[in-house]
């Protein structure tokens, strides 16, 4: 396990000075990104680089006179990219795969372009530039051409590809009546509280991070490559954050992994790919129903809301893929905050496939061999160690890049090899993408999700364990404010959501939420709500705006209003005020 992260204390030329530079640094990077004459196709922040792929398209910038040759090259790129609708997009893996595609071919350059999908995923377009057969031997990249405009590519020749990564966020976050204006009872005993937490009235803070690193791939043979990545993040916060008013800064290793990938394509076009990797790296399954947040933020690391860290302390991953079917096994030790480190390790097997009719199917088994996390009942406590999870999921979207309906569902059962446990979690979502049929290309959807609570009258334990569920407010962070009090356990939720596109560069996402508890016994959740006086918990409405200023710069804002129910108020025994929050961040990638 690699763990060389450390906090930066606030003294001398320290934290406040450095964090104050974040906006200036990002503005400089943003200006360079907007006006750079050579686009590298970097993803706009906010178009999720680890999102579900909705569509893949390959286009040749400068078609040759031979249309049949162009078709063969397009097929080569599609096959070599190895990413299809339903897969999870990773820019690092995509660039590595495309470096293999360019080797010994007329393809001298490939550019990745991402746009937001109709249903929250990403649409991937690969732009191909052709040249003479020998042109690719000259290579490209700043180390070869000595041109600054070639950055972030350092070296790209004969299948060897090396690039740098530089990105950052400057964020402002404000709350009015955080914790419903009652931080005392709602944060009692919370180990994240340091100094004065936010509460009644208006409070705000600024935070940010800079993420820099290098990654590369090189051939070992015609069909075998090795790759790796290393990066570090500096993050910090100043002002009245949710849990503290103390300024913090932190620097630590993010990615630090190596891997090997290979495969071949048969004469009939069948594709087989295998991949094995290990080290500090990000990992997720599906849309984050069970596994998404493989690292933690906040506390001494700062950057509570901008969430820069995703890499697990250790991920050992093995994958095999045949056409549209993938099997993977993994050992996962998440990078938890030291103050709440549960020492949880998760092992698993995941299977995914896409049918000829476009239906995406997945199944997964998880097992927890080690953990200090505890389950609570009215009479006893039990360890998470020994948890077993059986998960299944499906998605049907016959026209992912155009107008049409979609349905998605996931369900899982949790058992335990040491205690009598039967917990259930499931969700179903349906909607319709109108695309260009209506103004602003709306997509409308409704999702219902259920996570069981413990029934106090039975000896069996039924409370759902959310494990590493989460990601963002359009996936499994259920309510921008409400999620901070009631996470995905003993919870029933209704979500109505729209996606609106007033222009190609602007996306609006309004949401309406209603929350209820599955059981009134809520031990293991927020202590102030351990025993509820009723089921209905409250509602939230929020609006997110994303402005994709350029391929490398984006601005995102939100406003959210959360209204506690009379049940919540009577449970705590004090008056609870509505909780309002506002946020704005500028993100730049180089």
C-alpha positions in Angstrom: 0.0 0.0 0.0 1.3 3.4 -0.9 0.5 6.1 1.7 2.8 9.1 1.5 0.2 11.8 2.0 0.6 14.6 4.5 -1.1 17.7 5.8 0.4 21.2 5.4 0.2 23.3 8.5 -0.9 26.9 8.5 2.2 28.9 9.3 4.5 31.3 7.5 4.1 31.1 3.7 1.5 28.5 4.2 -2.1 27.5 3.5 -4.0 30.8 3.2 -1.5 32.2 0.7 -1.4 29.1 -1.4 -5.2 28.6 -1.5 -5.6 32.2 -2.4 -3.7 31.5 -5.6 -6.1 28.9 -6.8 -8.4 31.3 -8.7 -5.5 33.1 -10.3 -3.8 29.8 -11.3 -7.0 28.5 -12.8 -7.6 31.7 -14.7 -4.1 31.5 -16.2 -4.7 27.8 -17.2 -8.2 28.7 -18.5 -6.9 31.5 -20.7 -4.2 29.3 -22.1 -6.8 26.5 -22.7 -9.3 28.8 -24.4 -6.9 30.5 -26.8 -4.5 27.6 -27.4 -4.2 27.1 -31.2 -3.9 23.3 -30.8 -6.8 21.4 -29.2 -6.0 18.1 -27.5 -9.6 17.2 -27.0 -9.4 17.4 -23.2 -12.7 16.7 -21.4 -14.5 19.7 -20.0 -14.7 19.5 -16.3 -18.2 18.3 -15.4 -18.5 16.0 -18.3 -17.7 13.0 -16.2 -14.6 11.3 -17.4 -15.6 8.2 -15.5 -19.2 8.3 -16.8 -21.3 5.7 -18.6 -20.7 5.8 -22.4 -24.0 6.5 -24.3 -22.6 6.5 -27.9 -19.3 6.1 -29.7 -18.6 7.7 -33.1 -15.4 7.8 -35.2 -14.8 10.5 -37.9 -11.9 11.1 -40.2 -10.8 14.8 -40.4 -9.1 14.4 -43.8 -10.6 11.5 -45.6 -8.5 9.7 -48.2 -9.6 9.2 -51.9 -10.1 5.5 -51.0 -13.4 5.2 -49.1 -12.8 1.5 -48.5 -9.5 2.3 -46.8 -11.2 4.9 -44.7 -13.8 2.4 -43.6 -11.1 -0.1 -42.6 -9.3 2.6 -40.6 -12.5 3.6 -38.8 -13.1 0.0 -37.9 -9.5 -0.3 -36.7 -10.1 2.7 -34.4 -13.4 1.4 -33.1 -11.9 -2.0 -32.4 -8.7 -0.7 -30.9 -10.5 1.8 -28.7 -12.4 -1.1 -27.1 -15.1 1.1 -25.5 -18.8 0.7 -26.3 -22.1 2.0 -25.1 -22.7 0.8 -21.5 -18.9 0.8 -20.7 -17.4 3.2 -18.2 -15.3 5.9 -19.9 -11.7 6.4 -18.8 -9.6 9.0 -20.7 -6.3 7.3 -19.6 -7.4 3.9 -21.0 -8.8 5.5 -24.1 -5.6 7.3 -24.9 -3.5 4.2 -24.2 -5.7 2.2 -26.6 -5.6 4.8 -29.3 -1.8 4.9 -29.0 -1.8 1.2 -29.9 -4.2 1.9 -32.8 -1.8 4.6 -34.3 1.2 2.3 -34.3 2.3 1.3 -37.8 -0.7 2.8 -39.6 -1.7 5.9 -41.6 -3.3 7.3 -38.5 -1.0 10.1 -37.3 -3.3 11.6 -34.8 -6.5 10.8 -32.8 -8.4 13.4 -30.7 -11.0 12.5 -28.1 -14.0 14.7 -28.0 -16.6 14.2 -25.2 -20.1 15.8 -25.1 -22.8 15.3 -22.5 -25.2 12.4 -23.2 -28.9 12.7 -23.3 -29.3 10.7 -20.0 -26.3 11.8 -18.0 -23.5 9.8 -19.6 -21.0 10.8 -22.2 -21.0 10.7 -26.0 -17.6 9.9 -27.3 -16.3 11.0 -30.7 -12.8 10.1 -32.0 -11.5 12.5 -34.6 -8.9 10.8 -36.8 -6.2 12.5 -38.8 -4.5 10.6 -41.6 -1.1 11.0 -43.2 1.2 9.0 -45.5 2.1 5.5 -44.3 5.5 6.6 -43.1 4.3 9.9 -41.5 3.6 8.3 -38.2 7.2 7.3 -37.8 8.2 10.9 -37.1 6.1 10.9 -34.0 4.7 13.9 -32.1 4.7 15.4 -28.6 6.7 18.2 -26.9 9.8 16.0 -26.3 10.0 15.2 -30.0 8.9 18.5 -31.7 10.0 20.9 -28.9 6.6 22.7 -29.4 4.7 23.9 -26.4 1.5 23.5 -28.5 1.9 19.7 -28.4 1.3 19.6 -24.7 -0.1 17.8 -22.8 1.4 15.1 -25.1 5.1 14.6 -24.3 5.9 11.7 -26.6 3.9 9.7 -29.1 5.8 7.4 -31.4 5.7 3.7 -32.5 3.1 2.9 -29.9 4.8 4.6 -27.0 2.6 7.4 -25.6 3.5 9.7 -22.7 1.4 12.6 -21.5 1.1 15.0 -18.5 -2.0 15.9 -16.6 -2.8 19.2 -15.0 -6.2 20.2 -13.7 -7.7 22.2 -10.9 -10.8 23.7 -9.4 -11.6 26.9 -7.5 -14.9 26.6 -5.6 -17.1 28.9 -3.6 -19.7 27.2 -1.3 -22.4 28.9 0.9 -25.0 27.6 3.3 -27.9 29.2 5.0 -29.1 27.2 8.1 -26.7 24.3 7.5 -27.8 21.2 9.4 -31.3 22.7 9.5 -29.8 25.4 11.8 -29.1 22.8 14.5 -25.5 21.6 14.3 -25.4 20.7 18.0 -27.7 17.7 18.0 -27.1 16.8 14.3 -23.3 16.7 14.7 -23.1 15.4 18.2 -20.2 13.0 18.4 -19.2 13.4 14.8 -15.4 12.9 14.5 -15.2 15.3 11.6 -16.1 18.3 13.7 -13.1 20.6 14.4 -13.6 24.0 16.0 -16.9 25.6 15.0 -19.2 23.9 12.4 -21.6 25.7 10.2 -25.1 26.2 11.5 -27.8 28.8 11.9 -27.6 31.8 9.5 -25.4 32.2 6.4 -21.8 30.9 6.2 -19.4 30.2 3.4 -16.0 29.0 2.4 -13.7 28.6 -0.6 -11.7 25.5 -1.5 -9.8 24.1 -4.4 -7.2 21.7 -5.6 -4.5 21.2 -8.2 -3.9 17.8 -9.7 -0.7 17.1 -11.6 0.8 13.9 -12.9 2.2 11.8 -15.8 1.0 8.6 -17.5 2.2 6.5 -20.3 2.1 3.2 -22.3 4.7 1.3 -24.3 4.7 -1.9 -26.3 6.4 -5.1 -25.1 5.4 -6.9 -28.3 2.9 -6.5 -31.2 0.0 -7.5 -28.9 1.2 -6.8 -25.4 1.7 -3.4 -23.7 2.6 -2.1 -20.3 1.3 1.1 -18.8 1.3 3.2 -15.7 0.3 6.5 -14.1 1.6 8.7 -11.3 0.0 11.9 -10.0 -0.4 14.1 -6.9 -3.0 16.4 -5.5 -2.7 19.6 -3.4 -6.1 20.6 -1.9 -7.2 23.0 0.8 -10.1 25.0 2.3 -10.5 28.4 3.9 -13.6 29.7 5.8 -16.7 28.2 7.5 -17.0 24.7 6.1 -19.8 22.3 7.2 -17.7 20.6 9.9 -15.1 23.2 10.8 -13.9 26.8 10.5 -10.2 25.8 10.5 -8.1 26.4 7.3 -6.4 23.3 6.0 -4.0 22.2 3.2 -3.0 18.7 2.2 -0.7 17.2 -0.4 -0.7 13.5 -1.3 -0.2 10.9 -4.0 -3.3 10.2 -6.1 -2.6 7.8 -8.9 0.3 5.3 -8.6 -0.4 2.2 -10.6 1.1 -0.1 -13.3 -0.6 -2.5 -15.6 -0.3 -4.8 -18.6 -2.8 -5.1 -21.4 -3.0 -7.2 -24.5 -5.3 -9.0 -26.9 -6.1 -9.7 -30.5 -8.8 -9.5 -33.1 -9.7 -12.6 -35.1 -10.2 -12.6 -38.9 -13.9 -12.6 -38.3 -13.6 -9.4 -36.2 -14.1 -11.0 -32.8 -12.1 -9.0 -30.2 -10.4 -10.4 -27.1 -8.7 -8.1 -24.6 -7.1 -8.8 -21.2 -5.9 -6.3 -18.7 -4.3 -6.5 -15.3 -3.3 -3.6 -13.0 -2.4 -2.8 -9.4 -1.7 0.2 -7.2 -3.5 3.4 -6.3 -6.3 4.0 -8.9 -9.9 4.8 -9.3 -12.6 2.1 -9.6 -16.3 2.0 -10.1 -19.1 -0.3 -11.1 -22.2 0.7 -13.0 -23.5 4.1 -12.0 -22.2 3.9 -8.4 -25.1 2.0 -6.8 -22.5 0.1 -4.7 -19.0 1.2 -5.7 -18.1 4.7 -6.7 -16.4 6.7 -3.9 -13.1 4.7 -3.6 -11.4 7.7 -1.8 -12.6 10.2 0.8 -12.3 14.0 1.0 -12.7 16.6 3.6 -11.4 16.7 7.2 -7.6 17.3 7.2 -7.6 16.9 3.4 -9.9 19.9 2.8 -11.8 20.2 -0.6 -14.9 18.7 1.0 -17.3 19.5 -1.9 -14.9 19.5 -4.9 -14.0 15.9 -4.2 -10.6 15.7 -6.0 -9.5 12.3 -4.6 -10.9 9.1 -6.1 -8.0 6.6 -6.1 -8.2 3.7 -3.7 -5.3 2.9 -1.4 -5.0 -0.4 -3.3 -6.8 -1.8 -6.3 -5.7 -5.0 -7.9 -7.8 -5.5 -11.0 -8.0 -8.3 -13.6 -10.2 -8.0 -16.7 -11.0 -10.1 -19.7 -13.3 -8.8 -22.5 -14.7 -10.7 -25.5 -16.6 -8.4 -27.9 -19.3 -6.8 -25.7 -18.9 -9.1 -22.7 -16.6 -8.3 -19.8 -15.5 -10.3 -16.7 -13.5 -8.7 -14.0 -12.2 -9.6 -10.5 -10.9 -7.1 -8.0 -9.4 -6.5 -4.6 -10.3 -3.0 -3.3 -8.9 -1.2 -0.3 -10.5 2.3 -0.4 -8.6 5.4 0.7 -10.6 6.4 3.7 -10.1 9.4 6.0 -7.8 8.4 8.9 -10.2 9.7 11.5 -12.9 7.3 10.3 -10.9 4.6 8.6 -12.9 1.4 8.9 -10.1 -0.8 7.5 -12.7 -2.2 5.0 -11.5 -4.4 2.1 -13.8 -5.5 -0.6 -13.3 -8.3 -3.1 -15.5 -9.0 -6.0 -16.4 -10.5 -9.4 -18.3 -8.4 -11.9 -19.9 -9.5 -15.2 -21.2 -7.2 -17.9 -22.6 -7.8 -21.4 -24.6 -6.0 -24.1 -27.2 -8.0 -26.1 -27.7 -7.6 -29.9 -30.9 -5.7 -29.0 -29.0 -3.1 -27.1 -29.9 -4.3 -23.6 -27.1 -3.8 -21.0 -26.9 -6.5 -18.3 -24.7 -6.8 -15.3 -24.2 -9.0 -12.3 -21.8 -8.8 -9.4 -20.8 -10.6 -6.2 -19.0 -8.8 -3.4 -17.4 -10.1 -0.2 -15.9 -8.2 2.7 -13.0 -10.2 4.2 -11.8 -7.5 6.5 -13.5 -4.6 8.2 -13.8 -2.7 11.6 -17.1 -1.1 10.5 -20.0 -1.9 12.9 -23.7 -2.6 12.5 -26.0 -1.5 15.4 -29.2 -2.9 16.7 -31.1 -2.1 19.9 -29.4 -5.1 21.7 -26.0 -5.7 20.0 -23.4 -4.7 17.5 -21.9 -6.7 14.6 -19.0 -6.4 12.2 -19.2 -5.7 8.5 -16.5 -8.4 8.1 -18.2 -11.3 6.3 -20.7 -9.3 4.3 -21.9 -10.8 1.0 -23.6 -8.9 -1.8 -25.4 -10.3 -4.8 -26.2 -7.6 -7.4 -27.9 -7.5 -10.7 -28.6 -4.6 -13.1 -30.0 -3.8 -16.5 -30.5 -0.8 -18.9 -32.5 -0.5 -22.0 -32.0 2.6 -24.2 -32.7 1.7 -27.9 -31.6 5.1 -29.2 -28.9 6.4 -26.9 -27.8 9.2 -29.2 -31.2 10.3 -30.3 -34.8 10.8 -29.0 -36.4 7.8 -27.3 -37.3 6.1 -24.0 -34.9 4.5 -21.5 -35.3 2.2 -18.5 -32.7 1.3 -15.9 -32.9 -0.9 -12.9 -30.6 -2.4 -10.2 -31.2 -4.7 -7.3 -29.1 -6.3 -4.7 -29.3 -8.7 -1.7 -27.0 -8.5 1.3 -26.3 -11.5 3.4 -23.6 -12.3 6.0 -21.6 -15.4 6.8 -21.5 -14.6 10.6 -24.9 -13.2 11.4 -28.5 -13.6 10.2 -28.8 -10.7 7.7 -31.1 -10.0 4.8 -30.9 -6.5 3.5 -32.4 -5.3 0.2 -31.6 -2.4 -2.1 -33.2 -1.7 -5.4 -34.1 1.1 -7.8 -35.8 1.7 -11.1 -35.7 4.7 -13.4 -37.6 5.4 -16.6 -37.7 8.4 -18.8 -37.7 9.9 -22.3 -35.1 11.9 -24.2 -36.8 14.3 -26.6 -33.4 15.3 -28.2 -34.2 17.8 -31.0 -37.9 17.1 -31.0 -38.5 19.9 -28.5 -36.8 23.2 -27.7 -33.9 22.8 -25.2 -33.8 19.1 -26.0 -35.3 18.0 -22.7 -34.8 14.6 -21.0 -37.4 13.8 -18.3 -37.1 10.9 -15.9 -38.4 9.5 -12.6 -36.5 7.2 -10.3 -37.6 5.3 -7.2 -35.0 3.8 -4.9 -35.5 1.7 -1.8 -32.8 0.8 0.8 -34.1 -1.4 3.6 -33.9 -0.5 7.3 -33.7 -2.8 10.3 -36.9 -4.2 11.7 -36.6 -3.9 15.4 -39.1 -6.7 16.2 -37.0 -9.4 14.4 -33.8 -11.1 15.3 -32.6 -10.8 11.7 -30.6 -7.7 10.7 -32.2 -5.9 7.7 -30.4 -2.5 7.4 -28.9 -1.9 4.0 -25.1 -1.2 3.9 -24.4 1.4 1.2 -20.6 0.5 1.1 -19.0 3.0 -1.4 -22.2 4.3 -3.0 -22.3 7.9 -4.2 -20.4 9.7 -7.0 -22.5 12.9 -7.7 -25.9 14.5 -7.3 -27.1 13.0 -10.6 -26.2 9.4 -9.6 -26.3 8.2 -5.9 -25.7 11.4 -3.9 -29.4 11.6 -3.2 -30.1 15.3 -2.5 -27.3 17.9 -2.4 -28.1 18.8 1.2 -30.2 15.9 2.4 -27.5 13.4 1.6 -25.4 14.9 4.3 -27.9 13.8 6.9 -29.5 10.7 5.5 -27.3 8.5 3.3 -28.3 5.5 1.3 -29.6 3.3 4.1 -33.1 2.9 5.6 -34.2 5.3 2.9 -37.0 5.5 0.3 -36.6 8.2 -2.4 -38.6 9.6 -5.3 -36.7 11.7 -7.8 -38.1 13.7 -10.7 -35.3 15.1 -12.9 -35.0 17.0 -16.2 -32.0 17.8 -18.4 -32.3 20.9 -20.5 -30.0 22.2 -23.2 -30.6 26.0 -23.9 -27.5 25.9 -26.0 -24.9 23.2 -26.9 -22.6 24.6 -24.2 -25.1 25.0 -21.4 -26.9 22.3 -19.5 -29.6 22.8 -16.8 -30.5 19.9 -14.4 -33.5 20.6 -12.1 -34.4 17.9 -9.5 -37.3 17.4 -7.1 -36.8 14.9 -4.3 -39.1 13.3 -1.6 -37.5 11.3 1.2 -39.0 8.7 3.6 -37.5 6.1 6.0 -38.2 2.4 5.5 -38.2 1.8 9.3 -38.5 4.1 12.2 -35.5 2.4 13.9 -32.5 4.1 12.3 -29.5 3.0 14.4 -26.3 3.4 12.4 -27.4 6.6 10.8 -27.2 10.2 12.1 -27.4 9.7 16.0 -30.0 12.5 16.2 -32.3 10.4 14.1 -31.7 7.0 15.6 -35.4 6.5 16.5 -37.8 8.3 14.2 -41.2 9.5 15.2 -42.5 8.8 11.7 -41.5 7.9 8.2 -41.6 11.0 6.1 -38.3 12.9 6.3 -38.6 15.8 4.0 -38.1 17.2 0.4 -35.5 19.0 -1.6 -35.5 21.0 -4.8 -32.3 22.0 -6.6 -31.0 23.3 -9.9 -27.6 22.7 -11.4 -26.1 24.8 -14.3 -23.1 23.6 -16.3 -21.4 25.9 -18.8 -18.8 24.2 -21.0 -16.8 27.3 -21.8 -14.3 25.5 -23.9 -13.1 21.9 -24.3 -10.8 22.5 -21.3 -12.7 24.9 -19.1 -16.1 24.8 -17.5 -18.2 26.6 -14.9 -20.8 24.8 -12.7 -23.2 26.2 -10.2 -26.1 25.0 -8.1 -28.8 26.2 -5.7 -30.6 23.8 -3.4 -33.4 24.1 -0.8 -34.1 21.3 1.6 -37.2 21.2 3.8 -37.3 19.0 6.9 -40.6 17.3 7.8 -42.5 17.6 11.0 -41.4 14.0 11.6 -37.7 15.1 11.5 -38.5 18.1 13.7 -40.3 16.0 16.4 -37.6 13.4 16.3 -34.9 15.9 17.1 -37.1 17.8 19.6 -36.1 21.3 18.4 -37.2 23.6 15.6 -35.5 22.8 12.2 -35.2 25.4 9.6 -35.0 24.9 5.8 -31.4 24.4 4.5 -30.3 26.4 1.5 -27.0 26.0 -0.3 -25.2 27.7 -3.2 -22.1 26.6 -5.1 -20.0 27.8 -8.0 -16.7 26.4 -9.3 -14.4 27.0 -12.2 -12.6 23.9 -13.5 -9.7 24.0 -15.9 -7.8 21.1 -17.5 -4.6 21.2 -19.5 
